[in-house]
Amino acid sequence: MSLIFSSELSFVAHHSSNQFHSYPADVESQREAFRAVARILFLAALVLMLVAKMAAQGSVTVKTYPTSDAGRITLGPDGALWFTETNASRIGRITTSGVLTEFSLPKSNSYPLGITVGPDGALWFTEVYKQTIGRITTDGTITEFPVAGSPSSDFLSEITAGPDGALWFNKWCSGISRMTIAGVVTDYPTMSCPTDIVAGPDGAMWWSDAVYRVGRITTSGVITQYSLPGYFLHSIAVGSDNALWFTGDIPSFNGPYAPTVGRITTSGAIKLYNLESWGFHPFLIAPGPDGVLWFTNPDDNYDVSRITTSGVPTKFQIGGPCRYPYNPFNGIVRAGTDMWFSCSNGGIVQLTINDTTPPVITMQSTPKYLWPANGQMVPVTVSGNISDARSGAATNSLTYSVVDEYVLFQPNGHFTIDAAGNYSFTIGLLAEVAVGDADGARHYGVVISASDNAGNRNSQWRFAIVTRNRQ
């Protein structure tokens, strides 16, 4: 737009030495017409700068590492991913660069499924058909602890560490059990069918249940159950909002319907998000590095989804990275800034969530009003903070610009931030108002802009106003 009005700008520049003196009526009317156009340019320039919240292209990047099969997956204390190879009766370990190591269990057909990091820094897992809880150190030493019950009534599934230094695990259609690291087991019958279990933010254990409920058990064994009539729940996780999030649906003879992600507070308040109209079918759920909940599809691995803590879902088409197209993810876990998945019929999938969020910018400028309008330079201090939780602020991208209503005095440059993202710098603005200015005020827009290291850009602005009289 500045090219369109180049003749007007040249006219003003030519008279810059006495730009605010009196002129004949025809010249002054031309200047006022120019000032009207300049105000439009001023506002347009601000709009363009504020629209410059540019996000990096793409959303996720997918890598696949082959394995024979996989059950659940967890992040180990050694920074590698550990997973159960359910059909092969092995425990697998894979580094974030894809180096695979496998450890065979003492007996075949033990069917390991759930896995977690224990309070002792070892990996603990369930062995469904052997009625055993297994322990493996990061160097591969395996120990097994028998658990009372029979395979038909006590199908061992998920396991997690509690805040009490013990392991807690599910017994299908029997209850919740607690085991010390020495192998001492305490059973808590629930008259239900627990499907998943997690340590809650309130110091209690929470579980999802196939029999229409969410359960809570204190470390001393006090049970509370919250009814969800008709819903078969699959999985449960703790969100960044310190609530429990779970997945479920309503089973019927024609297949499940009303696919739902639910939220329950530690006081028991429940809110359900029905995803049927969105085309989502949730299964396993886990917290992500971006403050939202990620969940898998129980039918295939063509997509994964996420839901914000305010209930807004998004689906990501990832192209079926597992060995077979209809090969659902059997595990999900966060590791650093990535999500990792295990494929039931083989494959570990790394999902890198590309940073598409621009830096957060706060900004103040003082003074707001430049007075008196005596043609002198007035120092204006601009300060605030720039933060970016994902890739960090790109320090070479930090710029400031001044947009002058008269399009005459527009300094610009770079500034720096400290280790905490704080900044403060001073610019000089000319305190002068044109004779005949309709509102008696000259407006400056002070704009700062910053990018993060992923290329996302953001801008903020504040007004500085020159007036003939103090406001």
Rosetta blueprint (number, residue, H / E / L):
1 M L
2 S L
3 L L
4 I L
5 F L
6 S H
7 S H
8 E H
9 L H
10 S H
11 F H
12 V H
13 A H
14 H H
15 H L
16 S H
17 S H
18 N H
19 Q L
20 F L
21 H L
22 S L
23 Y L
24 P L
25 A H
26 D H
27 V H
28 E H
29 S H
30 Q H
31 R H
32 E H
33 A H
34 F H
35 R H
36 A H
37 V H
38 A H
39 R H
40 I H
41 L H
42 F H
43 L H
44 A H
45 A H
46 L H
47 V H
48 L H
49 M H
50 L H
51 V L
52 A L
53 K L
54 M L
55 A L
56 A L
57 Q L
58 G L
59 S L
60 V E
61 T E
62 V E
63 K E
64 T E
65 Y E
66 P L
67 T L
68 S L
69 D L
70 A L
71 G L
72 R L
73 I E
74 T E
75 L E
76 G L
77 P L
78 D L
79 G L
80 A L
81 L E
82 W E
83 F E
84 T E
85 E E
86 T L
87 N L
88 A L
89 S L
90 R E
91 I E
92 G E
93 R E
94 I E
95 T L
96 T L
97 S L
98 G L
99 V L
100 L E
101 T E
102 E E
103 F E
104 S E
105 L L
106 P L
107 K L
108 S L
109 N L
110 S L
111 Y L
112 P E
113 L E
114 G E
115 I E
116 T E
117 V E
118 G L
119 P L
120 D L
121 G L
122 A L
123 L E
124 W E
125 F E
126 T E
127 E E
128 V L
129 Y L
130 K L
131 Q L
132 T E
133 I E
134 G E
135 R E
136 I E
137 T L
138 T L
139 D L
140 G L
141 T L
142 I E
143 T E
144 E E
145 F E
146 P E
147 V L
148 A L
149 G L
150 S L
151 P L
152 S L
153 S L
154 D L
155 F E
156 L E
157 S E
158 E E
159 I E
160 T E
161 A E
162 G L
163 P L
164 D L
165 G L
166 A L
167 L E
168 W E
169 F E
170 N E
171 K E
172 W E
173 C L
174 S L
175 G E
176 I E
177 S E
178 R E
179 M E
180 T L
181 I L
182 A L
183 G L
184 V L
185 V E
186 T E
187 D E
188 Y E
189 P E
190 T L
191 M L
192 S L
193 C L
194 P E
195 T E
196 D E
197 I E
198 V E
199 A E
200 G L
201 P L
202 D L
203 G L
204 A L
205 M E
206 W E
207 W E
208 S E
209 D E
210 A L
211 V L
212 Y L
213 R E
214 V E
215 G E
216 R E
217 I E
218 T L
219 T L
220 S L
221 G L
222 V L
223 I E
224 T E
225 Q E
226 Y E
227 S E
228 L L
229 P L
230 G L
231 Y L
232 F E
233 L E
234 H E
235 S E
236 I E
237 A E
238 V E
239 G L
240 S L
241 D L
242 N L
243 A L
244 L E
245 W E
246 F E
247 T E
248 G E
249 D E
250 I E
251 P L
252 S L
253 F L
254 N L
255 G L
256 P L
257 Y E
258 A E
259 P E
260 T E
261 V E
262 G E
263 R E
264 I E
265 T L
266 T L
267 S L
268 G L
269 A L
270 I E
271 K E
272 L E
273 Y E
274 N E
275 L L
276 E H
277 S H
278 W H
279 G L
280 F L
281 H L
282 P L
283 F L
284 L L
285 I E
286 A E
287 P E
288 G L
289 P L
290 D L
291 G L
292 V L
293 L E
294 W E
295 F E
296 T E
297 N L
298 P L
299 D L
300 D L
301 N L
302 Y L
303 D E
304 V E
305 S E
306 R E
307 I E
308 T L
309 T L
310 S L
311 G L
312 V L
313 P E
314 T E
315 K E
316 F E
317 Q E
318 I L
319 G L
320 G L
321 P L
322 C L
323 R L
324 Y L
325 P L
326 Y L
327 N L
328 P L
329 F E
330 N E
331 G E
332 I E
333 V E
334 R E
335 A E
336 G L
337 T L
338 D E
339 M E
340 W E
341 F E
342 S E
343 C E
344 S L
345 N L
346 G L
347 G L
348 I E
349 V E
350 Q E
351 L E
352 T E
353 I E
354 N L
355 D L
356 T L
357 T L
358 P L
359 P L
360 V E
361 I E
362 T E
363 M E
364 Q E
365 S E
366 T E
367 P L
368 K L
369 Y E
370 L E
371 W L
372 P L
373 A L
374 N L
375 G L
376 Q E
377 M E
378 V E
379 P E
380 V E
381 T E
382 V E
383 S E
384 G E
385 N E
386 I E
387 S E
388 D L
389 A L
390 R L
391 S L
392 G L
393 A E
394 A L
395 T H
396 N H
397 S H
398 L L
399 T E
400 Y E
401 S E
402 V E
403 V E
404 D E
405 E L
406 Y L
407 V L
408 L L
409 F L
410 Q L
411 P L
412 N E
413 G E
414 H E
415 F L
416 T L
417 I L
418 D L
419 A L
420 A L
421 G L
422 N E
423 Y E
424 S E
425 F E
426 T E
427 I E
428 G E
429 L E
430 L E
431 A E
432 E L
433 V L
434 A L
435 V L
436 G L
437 D L
438 A L
439 D L
440 G L
441 A E
442 R E
443 H E
444 Y E
445 G E
446 V E
447 V E
448 I E
449 S E
450 A E
451 S E
452 D E
453 N L
454 A L
455 G L
456 N L
457 R E
458 N E
459 S E
460 Q E
461 W E
462 R E
463 F E
464 A E
465 I E
466 V E
467 T E
468 R L
469 N L
470 R L
471 Q L
